[in-house]
């Protein structure tokens, strides 16, 4: 850049390109193909995402500027312009061991704790919090029926230790409406208990006595719009019910924290948290809080349970990292990253350390704490945020018109909506359009697990009375578990041989790689084929392998002749063998079926149903 030249004019020598011109060029390159089908992404949330956004797409979104920098850190300037608490969850079995784990976490990078005391609220708080300095770290609790007793004991304990209780910061997660969602029942005095808690915590400006949980929606298969809308409906339910008990909306809102799951839809999750602030600001205004600052809303982000797998579990570390990035950029105030192995085995010191350090890495190595609102002004994210705001508000208003969250849930409407979305997600996953790396895509076929040591089992579908949080990949993992059990019992793993035919090396290789990844998701051993000089030699190699499954891999042109010939001779020699063809050559389908092909695997094939049929034929299930 020349001296004195303004950075604003950096690209002035290049002519501007309007979006219409870009689309015109794109349509020409598509050569008649449908633009929307090829390049526009229709999300589960019900809106379209374009392949390209420009400054023109910010027209009409000026209102979003009012919410920029709404998460500026004003509590402690030494922490930098952007600060979030790295809360580590500790499931409490006994006070001494939980305290040891908590102290170790604080000494190793955590600056917040969240003790899961559900059913153990009578614990010795003195032993639990020994050597923990509440003015230097966030202390939070998950509790159930005796939550009020717990929080009174905590505040009393700190007061007796000469701690000014108004300085305490953290939260209490007692959510009777969540109990209704997950257990089918809610304590009759649940709202009275919440009122009792708020009367205690109200003196501490940074301690939140009411937690509204949204994670159970996403972990049960909802869309992000449903998660947003229903969580806001729950918040309004609390404001109204506590209002009937004499607690002002202002007091409830002041004591309220949202706990939201964050999944792997990177940009959408960023937009979801940004939309949450905007939407709740609108709700706060409707209750008369005209001076409410959207930055006052406290958001606790937790890593999604839906996205975590049992097989290839180290991929969970990558998922945790992208989820944490979304949470921080989206504006969370606290974050809890679950250890990568939490959903299938006892966590270890190493797995806890890795999850804890995700947040530290984003601060100390990636400098996410140096910029307040990095996504502000992004053409793409601003448009997604607006779509989230509009769609979530529509659904929120619909539930309110029907009598509010509790009434809608008891009528089964909430569950039905989530079940419908979940079915769509599972269908996309079965077609590998919603990807779980290492499970329904790119499986590690050399991975050996003892199936009897795993707790992951298929969910038995029943009446939709309650929500059922689960690992979204569990149906794929159930398939593989069945094959693993069969292999352990019989001392032999069923295998699939990839037979390479024809003269098109690119298609042979591509379809062999696809087939190995597809069938490997079912736990079958994969035997790579070799290039042969003739169709007869390829057939001979396939028969010599004596694999339970044989997959023909070649081009569509070769399938019409060589594929039909291969299938006929293969079935003549091995009638009980499962013969599969990689691809779906429409013009040759009937001839291939008649020749003996049992199944076709391709991009649109249902992975679960296909692998299930193989297992049934082989008496695996």
C-alpha positions, -999 to +999 in steps of 0.1 A: +000+000+000+013+035-009+021+058+020-009+078+031-034+057+012-065+049+032-073+012+038-108+020+027-096+025-008-074-006-009-095-022-036-107+009-053-089+000-085-110-031-089-146-027-103-174-037-080-193-069-090-230-068-082-246-100-069-268-102-100-237-104-122-222-131-101-255-151-103-256-146-141-222-161-145-230-190-122-262-198-141-241-199-173-216-223-157-244-246-145-254-251-181-291-253-175-290-271-142-314-259-115-296-232-094-317-238-063-312-276-064-275-274-070-264-245-048-291-235-023-292-253+011-326-258+025-321-262+063-341-281+088-350-248+103-371-240+073-351-213+055-328-213+024-291-205+026-276-190-005-242-200-018-230-164-018-238-133+002-228-097-003-233-063+012-266-061-007-279-088+016-277-066+047-305-044+034-333-044+060-311-058+087-301-025+103-318-036+136-290-061+142-265-033+147-283-025+180-271-058+193-234-056+183-209-057+211-236-067+235-212-092+252-185-067+261-168-077+293-173-049+319-167-069+350-129-072+350-108-052+326-078-074+333-096-103+316-096-086+282-125-073+261-142-107+258-145-131+288-162-163+294-160-188+323-146-222+316-169-243+338-160-278+345-188-302+354-181-325+384-206-353+390-206-357+428-205-392+444-190-380+477-178-347+490-141-356+494-135-370+460-156-342+443-136-316+462-103-332+451-115-332+414-126-296+417-093-283+432-074-302+405-096-286+378-090-251+391-053-257+394-053-269+358-071-242+339-107-242+348-121-209+363-155-222+371-171-253+386-205-269+382-213-296+408-239-321+398-256-327+431-289-341+418-303-362+447-274-353+469-283-318+480-277-327+517-240-331+511-215-316+535-209-282+518-179-275+540-161-306+527-172-301+491-159-266+489-127-269+510-099-248+496-122-233+469-122-195+469-156-184+455-145-148+448-119-161+424-139-187+405-175-193+395-193-220+416-225-235+402-247-264+411-271-288+395-298-298+419-332-314+422-360-313+449-338-299+477-323-272+456-335-244+479-320-260+510-287-264+491-285-228+480-294-215+514-266-237+529-241-225+503-248-188+509-248-193+547-215-212+545-198-185+526-212-158+549-198-177+579-165-177+561-166-139+560-174-138+522-196-110+511-224-131+495-234-104+471-201-110+454-207-147+447-210-157+411-223-188+394-257-204+390-281-230+404-297-253+379-330-265+392-355-267+364-389-283+373-402-278+337-372-298+324-382-326+348-416-326+332-400-329+298-376-357+307-395-376+335-431-369+326-438-352+359-431-319+377-431-312+414-463-295+424-444-270+444-417-266+418-424-229+411-425-222+449-391-238+452-377-216+424-392-185+442-375-195+474-342-199+455-345-165+439-352-148+472-317-161+483-297-154+451-312-120+443-286-103+465-258-116+443-259-098+410-238-124+392-254-155+407-283-168+387-309-187+407-330-198+378-316-219+349-337-224+318-324-254+299-325-258+262-300-287+257-327-314+260-344-301+229-314-304+206-302-337+222-337-351+215-334-343+178-350-308+174-340-282+149-321-251+162-352-230+156-373-253+178-346-253+204-346-215+204-384-211+204-392-237+230-365-225+254-380-190+252-414-205+258-401-221+290-386-188+301-419-171+296-436-199+316-413-192+345-418-154+343-456-158+343-458-186+370-435-168+393-454-136+387-485-153+400-465-160+432-455-123+435-421-123+419-417-094+395-407-101+359-377-078+365-365-100+394-370-132+375-351-119+345-323-106+366-318-141+381-322-160+349-295-180+330-300-199+298-281-232+294-280-241+257-265-270+238-241-262+209-237-287+181-216-290+150-236-268+126-209-242+130-223-210+116-259-218+125-249-223+161-232-190+162-263-174+148-285-193+173-269-178+203-269-143+188-306-147+180-312-158+216-301-124+229-322-105+204-353-126+211-350-124+248-345-087+246-378-085+228-394-106+255-379-085+283-393-053+267-428-069+265-427-073+303-419-036+307-381-037+310-375-007+287-339-003+298-329-040+296-294-045+281-292-076+259-256-080+272-270-087+306-284-120+295-262-149+308-257-178+285-241-211+295-232-232+265-227-269+268-214-293+242-241-313+224-248-349+234-265-356+201-232-352+182-210-375+203-203-411+192-189-442+208-170-455+178-140-434+167-144-414+199-114-392+194-135-374+167-155-361+196-125-339+205-128-322+171-166-318+176-160-303+210-136-278+195-159-265+168-188-264+192-168-244+217-158-220+189-194-215+179-203-209+215-177-183+221-182-164+188-219-166+194-215-149+227-217-173+256-208-162+291-198-196+303-189-229+286-189-265+297-172-290+273-179-326+282-150-351+280-149-370+247-157-403+264-183-392+288-212-410+270-198-445+271-172-449+299-158-435+331-140-402+323-103-401+329-079-374+340-066-371+304-101-368+289-111-342+314-079-323+308-084-323+270-120-310+273-109-283+299-081-271+276-104-265+246-115-232+262-080-224+273-067-230+238-093-206+224-082-179+248-044-184+251-036-196+216-064-184+193-071-151+210-108-154+209-109-132+240-094-102+222-125-094+200-159-087+214-182-097+186-162-111+156-192-122+136-209-087+136-212-075+101-207-109+084-231-110+055-236-147+059-240-149+097-261-117+099-286-132+074-287-165+093-292-146+126-322-128+110-337-160+097-333-176+132-350-146+148-379-146+124-385-184+124-380-188+161-403-159+170-431-174+147-429-207+165-426-191+199-457-170+193-476-201+180-469-220+213-480-190+233-512-187+214-519-223+222-516-217+260-479-217+266-452-244+269-466-266+297-500-268+281-485-276+247-462-302+261-489-320+281-510-320+249-480-337+231-476-309+206-440-301+215-429-337+214-447-342+181-429-313+165-395-325+177-403-361+167-410-349+131-377-331+129-358-359+145-372-383+118-360-360+091-325-358+107-323-395+111-333-400+074-306-375+063-281-394+085-292-427+071-284-413+036-252-398+050-263-363+043-260-355+080-226-368+087-211-384+119-175-388+109-162-422+119-197-436+123-218-432+092-190-417+071-153-426+070-155-454+096-123-467+111-128-504+100-097-514+120-112-502+153-118-531+177-141-526+207-154-551+231-192-547+227-199-560+261-182-531+278-203-504+260-233-489+275-246-475+242-278-493+232-305-485+207-333-463+219-366-482+221-393-460+206-424-458+227-451-432+235-439-397+230-448-386+266-413-374+273-383-362+254-355-387+249-320-372+246-296-395+229-266-398+207-278-391+172-256-418+157-268-445+181-287-464+154-255-467+133-236-478+163-262-504+172-256-520+138-219-521+143-223-534+179-244-563+165-216-572+141-190-569+168-209-592+191-213-617+162-175-616+155-167-620+192-190-650+195-179-667+163-143-658+163-146-644+128-157-611+114-178-612+083-161-595+054-169-577+021-146-580-009-144-551-034-143-566-069-128-542-094-140-546-130-138-528-163-113-504-179-122-471-161-097-468-132-112-436-119-147-450-114-133-484-101-113-466-074-140-441-065-167-467-061-144-491-042-136-463-017-173-454-014-183-491-009-156-497+018-169-466+037-205-476+033-203-513+043-176-506+069-202-486+089-218-520+097-186-534+113-178-557+083-142-563+074-132-547+041-109-566+017-097-543-011-098-557-046-069-557-071-068-547-107-071-577-130-066-582-167-100-597-174-135-601-161-128-638-156-098-631-134-118-606-114-145-632-108-119-658-099-103-635-073-138-627-058-147-664-055-113-672-040-119-647-012-151-665-002-164-633+014-198-630+028-204-599+007-190-592-027-193-557-042-189-550-079-170-518-085-167-502-119-183-477-143-220-476-155-208-484-190-190-515-178-219-526-157-242-530-187-219-558-201-192-569-177-213-563-146-241-585-159-217-612-170-199-611-136-232-613-117-245-643-136-213-663-132-208-653-096-243-665-086-239-697-106-208-705-085-220-690-051-258-689-049-258-680-012-233-651-015-245-615-011-238-597-043-238-559-042-232-533-070-217-499-063-239-473-080-273-472-095-271-475-134-307-468-142-306-483-177-291-516-165-309-521-132-334-548-145-307-568-163-284-566-132-311-578-109-320-606-132-283-616-134-282-619-096-273-585-080-290-584-046-285-548-036-273-515-050-254-490-028-252-454-038-253-418-024-291-420-019-292-455-004-305-459+031-274-470+050-292-484+080-318-504+061-292-517+037-267-529+063-296-543+084-306-565+054-271-578+052-270-586+089-304-604+086-292-625+057-260-635+076-280-642+108-261-615+127-294-601+141 
